[in-house]
Amino acid sequence: MSYFDAASAAPLHPVARQALLASLDEGWADPSRLYREGRRARMLLDAAREATAEAVGCRPDELVFTPSGTRAVHTGVAGALAGRRRIGNHLIVSSVEHSSVLHSADMFEAGGGSVTQVPVLRTGAVTVESYEEALRPDTALACLQSANHEVGTEQPVAAVAEACRAAGVPLLVDAAQSLGWGPVEGGWSVLTGSAHKWGGPSGVGVLVVRKGVRFAAQGPVDERESGRAAGFENLPAIVAAAASLRAVRAEAAQEAERLRELTERIRARVPQLVPDVEVVGDPDRRLPGIVTFSCLYVDGEALLHALDQEGFSVSSGSSCTSSTLTPSHVLRAMGVLTEGNVRVSLPAGVAEEDVERFLSVLPRTVAGVREKLGAPAPTTVVRAEELVVDALGKRCPIPVIELAKVIGDVPVGGTVRVLSDDEAARLDIPAWCEMREQEYVGEEPADRGSAYVVRRLS
């Protein structure tokens, strides 16, 4: 079995395993106690904090450990907003942030706050100008991920942080995907991370609040972790997280170069091997091990199951499946196809032959899924100036498949009107037009659902 989903959770690093087992024997006591066992536990906790702070690029007293990366985000957003309540009630986030950031924004908005979602380019990156335009006198906090978890695109954090600094607004950076590769550059104010993303154990998050940033922890607090993460510290996991971060950083430069070559191989060869595929995300400014591509006329869930049967564990960049029917907010914001997406995120140490085997298996796997879904035949016959496709009651990706089947049945300049009540069609039909170089005329009301009009250009 080849595990290609390291962006969700990286395999436990051998150093993390060793540190975890050792600290189970040495770090079980309460680090707040003054007796011998407590002092030993405190030494382990302090050493883990210093090592992690060195890797992050902050002071040890600026960093606390939380029960998860999600908790770190929730605590960081809520605390920064509360600390600047007198400044204003406005929050800025990008439209491709991790769900933990967007859930925090939803909660803030439900409580009376104002939220601006900054759009992204088709590569998944924000522009500095878009953040500058979103900044207001009452902006309390801005959030921006260091790199996207679905497509790997790196964000211009340093430049956005400078724009926020000039406006007197703190910037919170979700660095979960990138901390294993290196520190986040720039003048950020708050930073979060998650150990299971870099090969540490799950259940350990990192929250950094720079000195001078107004911060008011919300909810019940106690004396632990500067009052920002209540409850008994999971010391063995924290020690293992710190040890693994140091270990992966020592290997990062060499491994990044190797993984970039492998993902570049996937990026180049998949469109050659599989017809009607678009590789998404920034081709240059991206994390070393992540590559995502969209396959036309393919259901993402069906493709993932088929690849799993072939021995490959991958994830879908889209949640547009028969189980949820909800398109990925990241892909939707990018304006790319939300059906048939595959995210390959290679773990450290992955074998080159496993990547080659994936590339050999993928074409027939995609072809098999397309055949089951009734993908369009390669030849068509011109018949009418306008055709109507009734795709009512049919779910992603069937409306796009039906459109592709008949687009050749109208002459150049003719139109196809697709009737659909599937929410994903509103995203996928324009994305299909972009990929196939056809004109998306627009959406019109219909008796049921909507009518999506496409004009044939070639």
N, C-alpha and C positions, 0 to 999 in steps of 0.2 A: 504494500500500500504506500502511495506517495502522498505525503501531506503538503498541500499547497495553499494553506489558509493561515499563514503566520500573522497576517494583519489582524485576524480575530484574536488569536492567542498563539504566541510563539512557544515551541516546545521548551520544557524546563532545561535550562543550561546546566551542564554537569557541575559547574562551580556552585550554582544555586542549590543543587541537591546536596552537595557535600556540606555547605554552610548550614543548610536547614537541619540536617541530621546532627551536626555538631552542636548547634545552638539549642536543640531540644534538650540536650543534656546540661548545657551551661546557662541557658537563658530563660528558664521557666519561672523564676521568681519575679516578684513585683519590683520594678526598677525605681519605684518611689520610696522604698524602704531603706533603712540605714544599716541593717545587718549585712553579714558577709554575702549571702546569696543575692540580696537586693543590690548591693554595690557592684557585684559581678554583672548582674543584668543591666544596671545603669551604664557600665563601661561598654557593654556590647551595643546598647542603644545609641550612646553618644558616638561611638566609632562608626556605626552605620549611618548616622545623620551626617557626620563629617565627610564620609566617603561619597554619599549621595550628593551633598551640597557641592563638593568639588567637581563632580561630574556635571551637575546642572549649571554651575557657575554662579553660585550665590553664597551668602553667609550661612553657617549652620543654624544660627538662631532665626533665620528667615524661613526655614523649611520644617514642615511637620508631616507626619505619616498619617494617612487616613485609611479607613477600611476598604476603599476601592477608588479607582480613578473617577468613577461617576460621582462618588461622594465628594471627592476633591473638587470637581467642577461645581456641584451644587453648593458646597460650602464657599468656594471662592467667589462665585457670582453673587450669591446672596449677601456675603459679608462685605464685598466691595461696594455693592449698591447701597447697603444700609449705612456704610461708613461715609458715603457721599450724598446722603438723603437731602442735606441742606443745599447742595449744589443743584440738584435737579432730579428728575424722575424719568430720564431717557436712557435707553440701552440700545447699543448697536451690535448686531451680529451679522455674520455672513450667511447667505442662504444655503451654504453647504456644510455648516457646522455639524459636529456629532450630535446625536439626538439628546445627549445629556445637557448640552448647552441650549438647544432649542426648547427642551422641556423646562429648563430654568427660565428662559425668556417667556414661555407661555404662562408660567406661574406668576412671573412679575407683571405681565400684562393683565392677567386676571385680577390682580390686586390693585389695578389702577395705573400701572406704569405704561410708558410709551416705548414701543420697540420698532426699530428700523432694521429691515433685512436688506443687506447690501447684495446686489446681484453679482454674478460671476460671468466670466467669458466662457466660450465653448470649451476651453481647456480645463475649466474648473477653478481658475485663479481669479482672485479679486484684483481690482486696480487700486492704486493708492488714491487716485482722484475720487473714486467712489466713496472711500472712507472720509476723505476731506469734505465732500459734499454732504455726507450724512451727519457730521459733527455739528452740534448746536450748543448754545450757551448753557442749556440745561442738561447736557449729556453727562451722565454719572459714570458710565463705563462703556468700553468697547471690547468686543471679543473677536478673536481670530485664531483659527487653528494654525499650527505650524505646517502641517501637511494633511492632505485629505485621506481619509481612511478607506474610501471606495476606489479612487482612481490614482492615488499616489501623488497628485499635484502638490508641489511645494508653494507656499504662499509668501508674498513679499513682507514678512513680518517686520524686519528692521525698518523698512521705509514707512510702513503703517504706524509703527511705534513712534517714529520721529514725528509724524503728522499729529498723532494723539498727544505727544509730549508738548508740541507747540501750542496745542489747544488746551493744555492743562487737564487732559483726560487720561486716566490709567487704562492700560491695555492688558486684558487677560488672554493668555495664550494656552490653548489646549495642545500640549506637546506629546500626547500619548504615542503617536505613531513615529515620532522622530527622535525621541530622547536616546534610544539605543544607538543611533548613528552619530550623535554629537550634540553639543549644547545649542540652544536657540540664541542666535545673535540678536542684537538690538536692545533698545531700552524698554523692554516690557516691564510691567509692574507686578502682575500676578501670573503664575504658571502652574499647570497641573500635568500629572503624568500617571501612568498605570504600569505596575511591574510586570504583569503578565504579557504586556506587549513587547518587552525586551528580553524575555526568557527567565524572568523571575516568577515566583509563585503568585497565584491569584489571591485577591484579598488584601493587596497593599497598594495604596495610592499615595501620590506625592502632591502636596500643596505648598507653593512658595509665595510669600507675600513680601515684597521688598520693603525695607525700612523707609518710613516716610509716607507710605500709602495708607490712606484712611481706610480702616477695616474694622467692622463690628460683627463679630461672630453671632449668628442667629441660632435660636433654639437653646435648649438646656446645655450648659457647659460644666466642665469640671476642671481640675487643676492639671490635667494631662495635655500634652501637645499644645502648650500655650493657650489652652482653652478653645482650640479650634477643631479638635477631634476627640470628643468625649469617649470614655471607655478604656478598658485595659488594652494596652498595646499587644499586638500579635508579634512578639519579639522574634521568635524563630523565623517567621516569614519576612519580617523587616530586614533582619540580618542577611537572609538569602537574597532578598531583592537588591540590597546594596552591593553584595558580593558579585551578583550576576551582572549588574550594571557596569561595574568596574571591568569585569571580564569581557563583556561584549564590546565595550569601548576600546579595549586593547586590541581587539580583532577587527574593529569596524572598518578601517581604511582598506585593508586587504580584501575583506569579505565584500565590501561595497563594490569594489572594482569587479570582482568575479560575478556578483549578482547582476550588476548592470549589463554585463556582457550577455548573460543568460536571458534577462528580460528583453534586451534589445533584439535578441534572436527571436523570441516569441513575437514581439511587436512587428518584426519584418516578415516573418514567415507565415503567420496565421492568415493575413489577407491573401497571400499567394496560394495557400493550401485550401482555404475555405472561401467560396464565393459569397458575396453580399455580407461582408464583415467590415466593421469600422472599429479601429483601435481608438479608445478615448483617453482623455487626460493629456497633460502637457508632455510633449515628446522629449523635452530636455530637462526642465525643472521638475524633477519627480524623485521620489524615494527609490533606492536601488532595487528593491525586490518586488515591486508591485506593477502589474500590467493588467489592464481591463479592456475587454473588447465586447462589442455588441454584434450578435448574429441576427440578421433579419429572418423572419418566419420561424422563430424558435421560441418555445416556452422555456423560461429560465429554469423553472423547477424540474421540468422533464429532462433538460440537458444536464443539470447537476446530478440527478439520479442516474442517468446513463453513464456519466463520467465516473461516478462512484462505483458502479458495477465494473468499470474498466480498471479500478484501482487507484483513482485520483480523487483526493479530497480538496475541492475548490469551493468557492462561495460565489453567490450571484451579486453583482453590483446593483441588481434590481430586486425589489421585493414584489414585483408584479407577477405573482404566481397564482395558480388556481386556489391556493389556500388563503391568501390575504387580499388579492386583487388591488393592492395599494402600490403604486409606482414609487421607486426610490426618490426621495426628496433631492438627493444630490444630482442624479441624472436628469431629473426634471428641471432643476435650476440651470444645468448646463445646456439644456435644449437638445440632448442626444437621445437616442433610442432607449426606451425603458424596458424593452422586451429582450429576452435572450442574452442577457449580460453575464459574462463570466469574469470574476476577479481571480487572478492567479497571484498569490503572494508567497514568494519562495522563502523558506526558513534558512537560516545560516547553516552551511554545510551540505546543502542539497546537492545531489550528484548530477553531473551533466547528463548522464545517460537517462536519468528520470525525466529530464526536460525533453530530451529527444524522443523518448517513448510517448510522452504526452502529445508532442507534435505529430507523431505517427498515428495516434489513436483518434485525435480530434476530428479530422475530416470525415471519417465514416460515422463517427458518433453524431455529429451535427446532421449529416445526411440522413441518418436513421430517424432522428427526431423530426426533421422536416418532412420526411416521407409519411410519417404517422399523422402529422398535422395537415397534410395535403398542400404542401408548398407549391407555388406556381411552376408550370412547365416553362422551358426556355423559349418556346415559339408561340406566336399569337397571330390572330387574323384581324385586320381592320374591318369594322362593320358599321359603327354609328358615331355621330357627332357627340352624343352624351349618353353615358350609361349610369344606371342607378344600381348600387350594390346594397342589398338589404342585409346588414350584419347585426340587426337588433337581436338582443339576447345572447350574443356571442362575445366571449371574453378574449382578452389579450392572449396571443397575438393574432387571433383569427381575423379581426377587421382589416389589419394590414395585409395579411395573406390574401384575402378576397380582393383587396384593392390591387395588389400586385398581379393577380391572375388576369385582370381585365384591362389594365392600363394600356396594353398593346392593342386592345379591341377598339380604341378610338383613334382617329387620325391626330397628327400633330396639331395642337391648338384645340382639340376636343377636350371634354371634361368628364370626370367620373365623380359622382355624388355618392358618398358612403354614408349610409344611415347607421348610426350606432348609439347605444345607450351605455357603453362602457367608458368609464371616466378616463381610462388609459388611452383611449383613441385620441383624445384631445391633445395628448403629448406625442403619441407615436406616429400619427399620420403626418404632422409637420416634420418630424425627425426623419421619416422615411423619404419625404420629398427632398429634404436636404441631402440625404445620402444618394438618392437616385437622380438628382438634378432635374426634378419636376417642380412645377409651380404649385405651392399651396395657396389657393385662392382665399379660403377662410371658412369659418363655421357659420352655419345658418340654423335658425330654429326649425324644428320638425314636430310632427304630431307626437312622436315618441323619441326621446333622446335628441340628437342633433344630426344635421347633415354637414359633412365635411367635403368641401369641393376641391378637387385637384385637377389642374390643367396639364395635359401632356405637352412637354417641350421637345422631346426627342424620342 
